[in-house]
């Protein structure tokens, strides 16, 4: 497990992001906090200079279990405890929600929970399941963030496309009324339904855009060009990545039933973005991959826009 992932659990099969420790059954949110090692409190302390002078207007957030400093924030910042941030998902989704993944990143500065929503969608012949990611930070870098993340079940590819017609992310800041704002977040449910509906229409549109092999190769070479002005190492790396992407488009068994169209290409890029090993495996590359699930993956978005532009 990477050094930046402090604690985590997951349910059943290993998740696509490759992080975590398996548990036997899907827990409730309160049990998930224990499994994930998130059952601690954030306390606030005054901030002092090295010579003991108090710095007004700021607090340091610390973790109750070991007094680790999580971040210095303004005194307007309101702490949202892990249990409060995730309990609202129980209230929001109600019966049928399943928590599959939760954990802490970056020394406890960020915490998240991934909930599988009870609905299933069949789109272009594929089963696509919507997940909801709840992300909370304790270092002042961001507020509470809730994001829709559709997963293509057969291959665990993320299909979090940046649609112009429906948003998939809801956020609120750590300010005075943060928890009342969170508990008013019923709009996240309508966000989920609207996004999945528009995703279905988007995928249908992609399926109608026929792509000859020549055009697909042109797209791929735009991602990973191989030119004479590159160094040998750059050419070698890009050739490796290009061959990997080609294989995911032309040889993937799960795409055998999909025609040579925009949906196949976006799926191949998504499979690459979600699962391909990087050229340089940094300590926190899997954490960054997971965070891009929330923020959006630029490779997948680029592939989507390329196909639409070619229509």
C-alpha positions in Angstrom: 0.0 0.0 0.0 1.3 3.4 -0.8 2.8 5.5 1.9 0.2 8.3 1.5 -2.7 5.9 2.1 -3.0 5.6 5.9 -6.0 3.5 6.3 -8.6 2.0 4.1 -11.0 -0.9 3.5 -12.9 -2.3 0.6 -15.6 -4.8 0.0 -15.4 -8.1 -1.9 -13.1 -7.9 -5.0 -10.2 -5.5 -5.0 -11.4 -2.1 -6.3 -10.2 -0.6 -9.6 -8.0 1.9 -7.8 -6.1 -0.9 -6.1 -6.1 0.4 -2.6 -7.4 -1.1 0.6 -7.9 -4.1 2.8 -10.8 -6.5 2.2 -13.7 -6.9 4.6 -16.3 -9.6 4.6 -19.4 -7.6 4.1 -20.6 -4.1 3.2 -20.9 -2.1 6.5 -23.0 0.8 7.5 -21.4 4.3 7.5 -20.7 4.1 11.3 -19.0 0.7 10.8 -17.2 1.9 7.7 -15.6 4.6 9.8 -14.2 2.0 12.1 -13.0 -0.3 9.3 -11.4 2.6 7.5 -9.7 4.0 10.6 -11.6 7.2 10.4 -13.2 7.0 13.9 -11.3 10.0 15.3 -12.2 13.6 16.0 -10.7 16.8 14.7 -9.9 19.4 17.4 -8.8 23.0 17.0 -5.9 24.6 18.8 -4.5 28.1 18.9 -1.5 28.8 16.6 1.7 30.3 18.1 5.0 31.5 16.7 8.3 29.8 17.7 8.8 32.4 20.4 5.4 31.7 21.9 3.4 34.6 20.5 -0.2 33.7 19.6 -1.3 34.3 16.0 -4.8 35.7 15.9 -7.3 34.7 13.2 -6.0 31.2 12.7 -6.4 27.7 14.2 -4.6 24.4 13.7 -6.7 21.3 13.1 -5.3 18.3 14.9 -6.3 14.6 15.0 -7.5 13.5 18.4 -5.8 10.1 18.4 -2.2 11.3 17.9 -2.3 15.1 17.8 -1.1 15.1 14.2 -1.4 18.6 12.8 -3.7 18.4 9.7 -3.6 22.0 8.6 -3.8 25.6 9.6 -7.1 27.3 8.8 -8.8 30.6 9.5 -10.9 31.0 12.5 -14.0 31.2 10.2 -13.4 27.5 9.3 -15.9 25.1 10.9 -14.8 21.6 11.5 -17.0 18.8 10.0 -16.2 15.5 11.7 -15.8 12.4 9.6 -18.9 10.8 11.2 -21.0 13.9 10.4 -19.8 14.2 6.8 -20.6 10.6 6.1 -23.7 10.1 8.2 -25.7 12.4 5.9 -25.1 9.9 3.1 -27.2 7.4 5.1 -30.0 10.0 5.4 -29.7 11.0 1.8 -29.7 7.6 0.2 -31.6 5.6 2.7 -32.4 1.9 2.2 -30.2 0.0 -0.2 -27.0 2.1 -0.2 -23.8 0.0 0.2 -20.5 1.5 1.4 -17.6 -0.2 -0.4 -14.6 2.0 0.2 -13.5 4.6 2.7 -10.1 5.9 3.8 -7.7 8.7 4.7 -5.2 10.2 2.5 -2.2 12.6 3.0 -1.7 11.9 6.6 -5.4 12.2 7.5 -5.8 15.6 5.8 -8.4 14.1 3.4 -11.1 11.5 4.1 -13.6 9.9 1.8 -16.3 7.3 1.5 -17.5 5.6 -1.7 -21.1 4.5 -1.7 -22.7 2.2 -4.3 -26.1 3.5 -5.1 -29.0 1.0 -5.4 -30.0 1.8 -8.9 -28.5 0.0 -11.9 -28.6 1.2 -15.5 -28.3 -0.7 -18.8 -26.8 1.7 -21.3 -25.7 0.6 -24.8 -25.9 -3.0 -23.6 -23.7 -2.4 -20.6 -24.5 -2.4 -16.9 -23.4 0.9 -15.4 -23.7 1.4 -11.7 -23.7 4.9 -10.1 -21.4 5.5 -7.1 -21.4 8.5 -4.9 -18.0 9.7 -3.5 -18.1 11.9 -0.4 -14.9 13.8 0.2 -14.0 15.8 3.3 -10.8 17.7 4.0 -9.4 18.8 7.3 -6.5 21.0 6.0 -8.6 23.9 4.5 -7.7 22.9 1.0 -11.4 22.2 0.0 -14.8 21.9 1.5 -17.1 18.9 1.5 -17.5 17.5 -2.0 -20.0 15.0 -3.3 -19.4 13.5 -6.8 -21.2 11.0 -9.0 -18.9 8.3 -10.4 -20.6 5.9 -12.9 -18.7 2.6 -13.2 -19.0 0.2 -16.1 -19.4 -3.0 -14.2 -17.9 -5.5 -16.6 -14.5 -3.9 -16.5 -14.6 -1.5 -13.6 -14.0 1.5 -15.9 -15.0 4.9 -14.7 -17.3 6.9 -17.0 -17.3 10.3 -15.3 -17.7 12.3 -18.4 -17.7 16.1 -18.2 -21.2 16.6 -19.7 -22.4 20.1 -20.6 -26.0 19.2 -19.8 -25.7 17.8 -16.3 -23.2 18.4 -13.4 -21.9 15.5 -11.3 -20.2 17.4 -8.4 -21.8 19.3 -5.5 -19.6 21.2 -3.0 -20.0 23.4 0.1 -17.4 25.3 2.1 -16.3 24.8 5.7 -18.1 27.9 6.9 -20.7 28.8 9.5 -23.7 26.9 8.2 -21.8 24.0 6.6 -23.7 21.2 8.3 -27.1 22.6 7.6 -26.0 23.0 4.0 -24.9 19.4 3.9 -28.1 18.1 5.3 -30.1 20.2 2.8 -28.2 18.4 0.0 -31.2 16.6 -1.4 -30.2 18.2 -4.7 -27.4 15.6 -4.9 -30.1 12.9 -5.5 -31.6 14.9 -8.4 -28.0 15.5 -9.5 -27.5 11.8 -9.6 -30.6 11.0 -11.6 -30.1 13.9 -14.0 -26.5 12.9 -14.6 -27.2 9.3 -15.3 -30.0 10.2 -17.7 -27.7 12.6 -19.6 -24.9 10.0 -19.5 -27.2 7.5 -21.2 -28.0 10.0 -23.9 -24.3 10.9 -24.2 -23.3 7.3 -24.6 -26.1 6.7 -27.2 -24.7 9.7 -29.1 -21.2 8.2 -28.9 -22.4 4.9 -30.1 -23.8 6.5 -33.3 -20.5 8.1 -34.2 -18.7 5.7 -36.5 -14.9 5.8 -36.4 -12.7 4.2 -39.1 -9.5 2.6 -37.9 -7.5 5.4 -39.5 -9.3 8.1 -37.4 -8.9 6.0 -34.2 -5.2 5.8 -34.7 -5.1 9.5 -35.4 -6.8 10.1 -32.1 -4.4 7.8 -30.3 -1.3 9.5 -31.8 -2.6 12.8 -30.6 -2.5 11.4 -27.0 0.9 9.8 -27.5 2.8 11.3 -30.5 6.0 9.6 -31.7 8.1 12.2 -33.6 11.7 12.6 -34.7 12.3 15.6 -32.4 11.8 13.5 -29.3 14.5 11.9 -27.3 14.9 8.1 -27.5 13.4 7.7 -24.0 10.4 9.9 -24.9 9.8 7.9 -28.1 10.1 4.6 -26.3 7.7 5.6 -23.6 5.1 7.0 -26.0 5.4 3.9 -28.2 4.7 1.7 -25.1 1.7 3.8 -24.1 0.4 3.9 -27.7 0.6 0.1 -28.0 -1.2 -0.3 -24.7 -4.0 2.0 -25.8 -4.3 0.2 -29.2 -4.6 -3.1 -27.4 -7.4 -1.8 -25.2 -9.3 -0.6 -28.2 -8.9 -3.5 -30.7 -8.3 -6.5 -28.4 -10.3 -6.0 -25.2 -12.8 -8.9 -24.9 -15.4 -6.7 -23.1 -15.5 -4.4 -26.3 -16.0 -7.3 -28.7 -19.7 -6.6 -28.9 -19.2 -2.8 -29.4 -18.9 -1.5 -32.9 -16.1 0.7 -34.1 -17.6 3.9 -32.8 -17.1 6.7 -30.3 -18.3 4.7 -27.3 -15.7 2.0 -27.9 -12.9 4.6 -28.2 -14.0 6.5 -25.0 -14.2 3.1 -23.2 -10.7 2.2 -24.3 -9.3 5.5 -23.1 -11.2 5.1 -19.8 -9.8 1.6 -19.4 -6.3 3.0 -20.0 -6.8 6.0 -17.7 -8.3 3.8 -14.9 -6.0 0.7 -15.1 -2.8 1.3 -17.1 0.5 1.2 -15.1 2.3 4.6 -15.4 5.7 5.0 -16.8 6.9 6.2 -13.4 5.2 4.7 -10.5 5.3 7.4 -7.8 4.4 6.7 -4.2 1.0 8.4 -4.5 0.0 7.7 -8.1 -2.9 5.5 -7.0 -4.2 8.2 -4.6 -4.0 10.7 -7.4 -5.9 8.3 -9.7 -8.6 8.0 -7.0 -8.8 11.8 -6.6 -9.2 12.2 -10.3 -12.3 10.0 -10.0 -13.8 12.9 -8.0 -12.4 15.8 -9.9 -12.6 14.2 -13.4 -10.0 12.5 -15.5 -8.6 14.8 -18.3 -7.8 11.9 -20.5 -11.4 10.6 -20.6 -12.7 14.1 -21.0 -10.3 14.7 -23.9 -11.4 11.5 -25.6 -15.1 12.4 -25.3 -14.5 15.9 -26.8 -12.4 14.5 -29.6 -15.1 12.1 -30.7 -17.8 14.8 -30.5 -15.7 17.1 -32.6 -15.3 14.4 -35.2 -19.0 13.7 -35.6 
